[in-house]
Amino acid sequence: MADLLCDSSVVVELKAVKALDEIHAAQCMNYLKATKLRIGLLVNFGRPRVEVRRIVLDSQEPSSVRINTVFLVS
């Protein structure tokens, strides 16, 4: 189960690991597919700065995914 569901439109998955791995993104994508939502945030608190990956599923082709990584100042 995803950690947070914001406004019934964004899945948020929280992690505290040294480095995000493909398996973490895959987990978030599976939550998106299961909930039929398009946007997810994968947030990692295990680094000196918070790492946020935005995951967007294409509504027309669920196998098409865009992942953007953004670092925020802690």
Residue pairs with C-beta under 8 A, 6 or more apart in sequence:
1 31
2 11
2 12
2 13
2 28
2 31
2 35
2 40
3 12
3 13
3 14
4 11
4 12
4 14
5 11
5 12
5 35
6 12
9 37
9 39
10 37
10 39
10 40
10 41
11 28
11 31
11 32
11 35
11 37
11 39
11 40
11 41
12 40
12 41
12 43
13 24
13 27
13 28
13 31
13 40
13 41
13 42
13 43
14 43
14 45
15 24
15 42
15 43
15 44
15 45
15 46
16 44
16 45
16 46
17 24
17 44
17 46
18 46
18 47
19 44
19 46
19 47
20 42
20 44
20 51
20 53
24 42
24 44
25 42
25 53
25 55
25 67
28 40
28 42
28 53
28 55
29 40
29 55
29 57
29 65
31 40
32 38
32 39
32 40
32 55
32 57
33 57
33 62
37 57
38 56
38 57
38 58
38 59
39 54
39 55
39 56
39 57
40 54
40 55
40 56
40 57
41 52
41 53
41 54
41 55
42 52
42 53
42 55
43 50
43 51
43 52
43 53
44 50
44 51
44 52
44 53
48 74
49 71
49 72
49 73
49 74
50 71
50 72
50 74
51 69
51 70
51 71
51 72
52 69
52 70
52 71
52 72
53 67
53 68
53 69
53 70
54 66
54 67
54 68
54 69
54 70
55 65
55 66
55 67
56 65
56 66
56 67
56 68
57 64
57 65
58 64
58 65
58 66
